[in-house]
């Protein structure tokens, strides 16, 4: 099953279909990054993208540290 999540960016509405199990997580994250009731400037989208990539970078660094400890 899938769920549709909508967001306004630059005056346009974008809808994405995601699986139900992921939808709740995504909605929670989007509430932190975007105005879900109104329009979002493209700058807000870029800032959210950079923040999420930073989170991914930090997570990747932690995984590498754990792997190094396991290999010792």
C-alpha positions as CSV (number, residue, x, y, z in Angstrom):
1,X,0.0,0.0,0.0
2,X,1.1,3.6,-0.5
3,X,0.3,7.0,0.9
4,X,0.5,10.3,-0.9
5,X,2.3,13.2,0.8
6,X,2.1,16.7,-0.6
7,X,4.3,19.7,-0.3
8,X,4.2,23.2,-1.8
9,X,7.5,24.5,-3.1
10,X,7.9,27.7,-5.1
11,X,4.1,28.0,-5.5
12,X,3.7,24.5,-6.9
13,X,2.3,21.5,-5.2
14,X,4.3,18.3,-5.4
15,X,2.8,14.9,-4.3
16,X,4.9,11.8,-3.7
17,X,3.7,8.3,-3.2
18,X,5.5,6.3,-0.5
19,X,5.0,3.0,1.2
20,X,2.9,3.1,4.3
21,X,5.7,2.0,6.6
22,X,7.9,4.9,5.4
23,X,5.2,7.5,5.2
24,X,4.9,8.2,8.9
25,X,8.7,8.6,9.3
26,X,8.8,10.9,6.2
27,X,5.9,13.0,7.4
28,X,7.6,13.5,10.8
29,X,10.9,14.5,9.1
30,X,9.1,16.9,6.7
31,X,7.3,18.6,9.5
32,X,10.7,19.5,11.0
33,X,12.0,20.8,7.6
34,X,9.0,22.4,5.9
35,X,5.9,24.4,6.3
36,X,3.4,21.7,5.5
37,X,0.4,24.0,5.5
38,X,1.8,26.7,3.2
39,X,4.4,27.5,0.5
40,X,8.1,26.8,0.9
41,X,10.8,28.8,-0.9
42,X,13.3,26.9,-2.9
43,X,16.0,28.1,-0.5
44,X,14.2,26.1,2.3
45,X,14.3,23.0,0.1
46,X,18.0,23.4,-0.5
47,X,18.7,23.9,3.3
48,X,16.7,20.8,4.1
49,X,18.7,18.8,1.5
50,X,22.0,20.0,2.9
51,X,20.9,19.2,6.5
52,X,19.8,15.7,5.6
53,X,23.0,15.0,3.7
54,X,25.0,16.2,6.7
55,X,23.0,13.8,8.8
56,X,23.9,11.0,6.4
57,X,27.6,12.0,6.4
58,X,27.7,11.9,10.2
59,X,25.9,8.5,10.2
60,X,28.4,7.2,7.6
61,X,31.3,8.3,9.7
62,X,29.9,6.5,12.7
63,X,29.4,3.3,10.7
64,X,33.0,3.5,9.5
65,X,34.3,3.9,13.1
66,X,32.3,0.9,14.2
67,X,33.6,-1.2,11.2
68,X,37.2,-0.2,12.1
69,X,36.7,-1.4,15.7
70,X,35.2,-4.6,14.5
71,X,38.2,-5.2,12.1
72,X,40.8,-4.7,14.9
